[in-house]
Amino acid sequence: ALGCTMYYAVTGKVPFPGGTPREKARKHGHEYPLDPRRLNPELSDEFVEVIADMMAKAPEERIATANDVMARLAPWVEGTMEPRREAALAAPAQLSYSPPRPVPTLSDTTPIFVSPPAEDPSQIESPSQLSLGTQPVGMSSQETVPMYPLEPSIWQSQFGDISPLVKILISVGMITAIGTILAVVIGLIYAAATSP
């Protein structure tokens, strides 16, 4: 998940766009995303390799821990990164510094990203590469339309489709009837309590 987030952060596109959740899950397990350098040519080979290792399909090839991710990203971070205090308190004997592993280059590894056929980079924006859900779908002042049909209200199920005025009159009549019944009951209780 962090690899996909990193891919999105540096390209502005999700690695597996479009489709249903089931299709996206299949793509995550069986396909490789477009090489991020096609969307952001400023990325270095080493940085792309870190993203590729974070998104490796086989768990044993994937970067295993947050500390490993921090170590691999250290060349691109200014300043120092302190481990969280809770982690230091939880396992002080396990905290030790180990220098980052040498970062492999693409020349000595199997490429993980798919390079599409050569084309004009300005034409990469195709419907299959657009991110879903990254653009506003409407204004906040617009009415939300339900995706699924709503259950009929109690009024519709009992009386069919009736006008709002009739609904108000029925509501007022019911409230008046309930109020009258309560007044009669309270009056009877009061009369019984005060009579000798």
C-alpha positions, 0 to 999 in steps of 0.5 A: 500500500505504501508503494502505491501511495508513493507512486501516486505521490510522485506521478499524480496517478494511481498505479492501477486506474479504472475498473471495479474493485475486483478488477483493481485487486486482480491488477494489484496481484498480477499486473505491473503499473506503467513505469513512473518515469513515463509520467514524471521524467525527473525521477531517478532510476534509484528512486524508481527502484525503491518504489518497485521494491515497495510494490513487488508482487512476491512478499519476500521481494518487498521491502519488509519494514518501515525502518527498511523504507526509511533507510532506502529513502534516506538519500532523498531526505534532508536532515535526520529521521528519528525513530518514534519514542514508542518504538524505542521504549518497546524494544530497546535491545533491537534498535541498532543502526545498520547502514543502508543496503546498496541500492540496486540499479535497473541495469542489474535487476529485472525491470518491474514496471511495464514500459509502454510503446514509445510515444509522445509523452504529452499524449500519455493522458488517456482514459485508461491512465486517468485516476479515478476519484481525484477530480470533484464530481460535483459542487457541495451545493448540489443535491446528493442523488442516491445510487440505490432506490430508496425504500418507500416511506410509510406514507407511500406504502399505506396511501400510495403517492399523495400530495404534500398538503394531504400528508400535512393534513393527515399528520395534523389530524393524527397529532390532534387525535393523540392530544385529545386522547391524552387530555381525556385520560389526564382529565379522568385521572384528575377527576378520580383523584379529586373526588371523595 
